[in-house]
Amino acid sequence: MNQRAANALRTLEIHPSFTEMAAGSALICAGRTRVLCTASVQEGVPPFLRGSGRGWLTAEYAMLPGSTPQRKARDGVKKDGRGVEIGRLVGRSLRAACDLTRLGERTVTIDCDVLQADGGTRTAAITGGFVALCLAVKKLLAEKTLVDSPVVRQVAAVSVGVVGGVPTLDLDYALDSRADADVNVVMTRQGDSMAFAEIQGTGEGRPYSRGELNALLDLAQAGVERLMAGQLEALGEAADVIGRKPVLALATGNFGKVRELRAMLGDKFDVRSMREMGVETDVEETGATFEENALIKAEALMRLTGCAALADDSGLMVDALGGRPGVYSARYCGVHGDDEANNQLLLRELENVPEPRTARYAAAVALCRPGRAPLVTYGTCEGEILRQYRGEGGFGYDPLFYSEDLHMTLAEAAPEAKNAVSHRARAVEKLLKLLEAEDV
């Protein structure tokens, strides 16, 4: 006779790293149900993903011969249809926890072998499979095979049903065989937000009402939250692979620019300089526009690091000079980075041009991420060119550039004021809006 309360889980045990050969493994025990979950990693992806930069996760499920009172025949050439269907469910559920663009072109296979079956084997396979996946990712990160964790949210699953008119949690075989309704619920958690990944519900003995379904879903969520706590306890320190901010490499060695971009992007990315990523290669800027140059640098850095990369290209565009110096702003005088020579050449070329000598700073920002289309945004800071230097701050053409927004030169402005209206800040602001739209 089952003495468990209708809203109680069966006794849960998750034994992490239960086997030693697989990249990650876990034995999950839910009452008398026991499932061994292993995660294996292989280089390469199925044909439909080759060249995409994206990884793949798949799963297989099988009941071992001694898992039931009467021997279960092993799968032969023709696999058990129920096992194939459950394997697909496990794969879908675990993919819901992942951003596979962070995996690179690799395949993770989650194998779920039922050692003993007493109901709820598919939901146990999902819950235990997630633990095995996280342990495999932890190993890949430690080996520096991966830069980013692909595990962006937690996932777990539980069964619920209406038994004798009572909504009941975590059905074992005895309860499942008497249930009027049987529902398997897969849920994810990202931060404090819970969401449904899949719901499989059947009226076994009779149709069930909307009110009964709502009660079952509430019961399932409470159960999943307890299962997720068990997952985290089993993972210990390895739980830090869940929901990590993706690494973003910046194509610059300028500490000021790194600090500025880290302040702008730090909520979404783990922002690192090229030096922090161990990259010191200079990429030749061969583009005819700021957008082209930013994209060239970001794509090159993404290939070198294997993670998201951001680059910008910027310069001064003077209307009276037809948009020059443009992409040649840093080497206008013929020598890269000689600010004084660049400014003196600019003054000579504009000597006979009357005021207002309108101009703008322009910047393009390019974000490249493995397996995703690049994002490129553009921003400007409007102003005019003065005839004499004003201010001691800034760099480049700042002492000559009078900002319409600040009513002073950028060399006179405090760094915070300059950054608030800068061309780069405006381009990054547009980029953040594109990223927010992706999250909706």
Buried (B, 14 or more C-beta within 10 A) or exposed (E): EEEBEBBEBBEBEBBBBBEEEBBBBBBBBBBEBBBBBBBBBEEEBEEEBEEBBBBBBBBBBBBBEEBBEEEBEEEEEEEBEEBBEBBBBBBBBBBBBBBBBBBBBBBBBBBBBBBBBBBBBBBBBBBBBBBBBBBBBBBBBEEEBBBBBBBBBBBBBBBBBBBEEEBBBBBBBEBBEBBBBBBBBBBBBBEEEBEBBBBBBEBBBEEBEEEBBEBBBEBBBBBBBBBBEBBBEBBEEBBEBBBBBBBBBBBBEEEEBBBBBBEBBEEBBBBBBBEEBEBEEEBEBEBEBBBBBBBBBBBBBBEBBBBBBBBBBBBBBBBBBEBBBBBBBBBBBEEEEBBEBBBEBBBEBBEEEEEEBBBBBBBBBBBBBBBBEBBBBBBBBBBBBBEEBBBEBBEBBBBBBBBEBBEBBBBBBEBEBBBEBBBBBBBBEBBBEEBEEEEE
